[in-house]
Each structure stands twice: as structure tokens, then as C-alpha cells.
Amino acid sequence: MSFPLGSLPPPLPTHKHPSTLDPNAVRRIAHHESDVVVVGAGILGTALAITFARQGRSVILLEKSLKEPDRIVGELLQPGGVEALKVLGLVECLEQIDAVKVKGYEVIYYGTGVEIAYPDNVIGKFRYGQQVDAGRGSAQCVKSNTQARPEGRSFHHGRFIKRLRETAVCEPNITVVESTVTGTVKNGWTGQVLGVKSMTKGEPDAYFGNLTVLADGYASRFRKEYISHTPVSKSKFWGLELIDADLPRPLHGHVVLGEGAPVLLYQIGSRETRALVDVPDGLESTSTTNGGVKGHLRNVVLPSLPESVQPSFASALESGKLRSMPNSFLPPSTNRTPGLVILGDAMNMRHPLTGGGMTVAFNDVVLLRGLLSPETVPDLGNTKLVRQQMKTFHWQRKQLTSVINILAQALYSLFAANDPELKALQLGCFRYFQRGGQCIDGPVGLLAGIIRQPLVLFYHFFAVALLAIWLVSSKSSVWRTPLALASSVGIFWKACTVIFPFIFSEMRS
């Protein structure tokens, strides 16, 4: 389908005269036709567009605003995500954005801290298809005498997105267009998605491709139409940017646990530190009479923080910009619509407590690079083959994503404990970390996206539950044995109710 030239958005700057452009570029600019239309130039959409383009596909990348985004999440990339960037040839996007190395975590439980460093000598370089040997649920990963300890990166989200988009603009097989997508274009007989409708500079527009990828984020406008699941959100992260904060353990993410929900602290620049405070819905301390969320942060959260952080937190609270993001859970689902693929947060979300979202996104792109490669799927218009490959993708990705999804939700349940059984599990988790060795290497290897075996998560989670039961039982006198037994049963039952619903959600298609 062609359009009058007067109605077209201006093409991206190019040093070539239109007559010297590649035929596919002319097709994209003049006719709005390509092999792939990607909606959303965020983390996943931009990386996927670049990957397809480097495989020789013709790609149109649509984004409603190409301004540098300003968000309070998507700022910490786990080692598994860093290594996926290396595989995709995009690791340079972490440079020149004042990114900070992340060597692990510091978990602070009622003022007492324990370091949880990323496992030493674990091969971080992904060898897809190769299992990491986790032994009997332990983190006995493949060793290397030369491989350095894996590291993550934290940064300003907008700066990283800007670097990804700059890379996309430089790809000759991509045309990037600032346009707001308003709907999909379908074949009236078959239901196949042929492309998208949009508004470009206030004018109706349309773009067409053999495959349409919707990666329009957590607030996707297409989710209700194509996915049966609905996101569930029970809390929000309220974010502050601290300046020159004195963190207890630099180059580490910090999780502060106390009477309330967890607080995350991590550097996003040489001077800036992000503070994310989880605020459950309906919290009494956030009521208007108590000063709202700002009153909660001042009266409840501030006193619970490490003393070295309190001055910068108080200063940011008084003068900084307070913003929020919903903490949502959305189980993954199989793509069933011909001609359409939904990816990223539009299709699957987990609590951002563990910082696994970008790691999931980049690893999804690595999988799709192989499953939808020109060698495997020569024609993306072959909807039957594409749907078959996407079903394979749904199950193959679970090796990593089920671990990160379940871990994020289960850890949040423990870290935001609001009843005696969850409090007992929270203490058990902290004491488990204090034991060191495999009690740290296993869980943090899962969190980092290095260990990709759901059974390892199952092992460590119930090891924590058994330790919590032992801690409760060991404090009870003989005459209180029946009460201790009842408490033990309650703790074990609570552990089951925490983790099994998320396991079952991962088993559905």
C-alpha cells in the first residue's frame, strides 16, 4: 500500500540522495512497508529491531516519543543481562552513560547487614544450550580460573535508552519513526495482523510488515485485545534521586528490611543514587491525615535507613521530585494471533525488586535471534511457522524467565512480610544468607540470571523455609512444643502458598 508523499513523516537524516537508497529503505520510507514493524523503542523493542536488522531484515521501529525517557525503574542490569548484551553486540551501549558497576547486594535486616556478592569464577559468558551444573540444588557452577567475578551495571534509564536508539538509527536496515500507534490493521477474513495504524504529527498514518511486534511496555494499549491475563498490582515503588549518598557498601545494591516493606538503594551515576520505597496499597501511614506518601517516607522509612544514608534521603525528600511506578505481576502467555508477537512488559511482568526485567528482555531477544533467524524462518509472512517458533520460544525462555519471575514474586512476599509466618520466613531468609557459601551463591546466582534451573530455586526456597521452622522450634521450651509444632506447620504452609501459585502460573501456556 502506498501513500501520497505529502502525507509522509520526514525521513531520518541521511547523507544519501533518495535515488541512491537501498530498495528496502525506499520501501520503508515511501510505502511504509517492511519485513518487521516494531512498536516501542524501549529496552526490548530497540534491541530486537537492531538484531533483526543485522540479520538482513528490513525493520520499521515506531516510538511515540523519541525524547530521552525519565523513569525510576529499568536502571539495574544483572550480570545475565550484561552478558546477553555482549552476545547481541550491544554492550557498547553501557559506555559513556556514567554507568556504575554492580558487584552484588547488601541486605540489611533491622540494622544488621550481610554482603551477597555475585558468585566468584562463575562463567558469565552465555553459552546458550549449555546447562549450569547446580548439583543437589547448590550453585556449583562451571568454574574458570581466568573468568572474573560477574558484574552488573546500574545507570540512568533514559541515558541507556538513548544509546540503544542511537545505535538503531545508525543501522541501514532500520527506519525509526516518531509516531503514536493507535491500533492494528487486520485481514478481515483471516484475522492476521498486517501492520498498525498510527498518528504521525497529528495525521493518520499506517505501517505494514510481514510481522508486527508489540513491545509497548507495562502500560500497553493492546494487551486487553490480545492477552487474556490482566496485570495485578498491590503496591507501588516511590522513587527519589539521592545526591552523594554514603552507601554502606559501594558498588552494591542495598535492600533494607524492617517493619515495613523493602527499600532499594543503588547507584545510578557517579554522584546519584536511586532510592525505591515499596508502598503497599491502602497503607494507613500514607493516609492524608498522616501526611500522605511523603509523610510515610519521612516518618516511617527515613528512620529505618542506615544512618549514613539518612541525610541525603532527607534532602531529596524535601527538594527532590517524588515519582511512582506500579509494581505489577503478569504471567507470560503464548502468542496466538497470526502476524503478531507481543513481547516485553506488554506480555510478562514481575515485581522489580530483583531487577530482572531487562535481563529477561535481552535474553528473550537472544532466543528470538535464533528462533526467527532468516535461516530458520526465511519468510516472516509464513505465519504458521512463526507461530510454531513462538510456541517454542514460550517454553524455551522459561529456563531463565520462570526463575526470575518466581524469585521476584516470592522474595517480595518475604521481604514485605505482613504476618507472623512471613516474618518467620523473612528471618529465615536472612539467617540463610548469613551462613554464606552456597547459601549465598545459589540464590544470588539465580537472581543474577546466571543459574538457569528452576529446581535450584525450589531447593533454596524450601531450605529457607526449613531453616525458619528450625529457628522457631529451637526457641521454644518443652511445654510449648505443641505451639511450636503448630507454628512450624503454619510456616511451611505459608511457604507453599507463596511459591506454588507462581509456579503454576509459569506452567500454563
Summary of the structure (lengths in Angstrom):
residues: 509
radius of gyration: 24.0
end to end distance: 35.6
largest distance: 90.8
contacts: 1734
relative contact order: 0.14
helix: 42%
strand: 21%
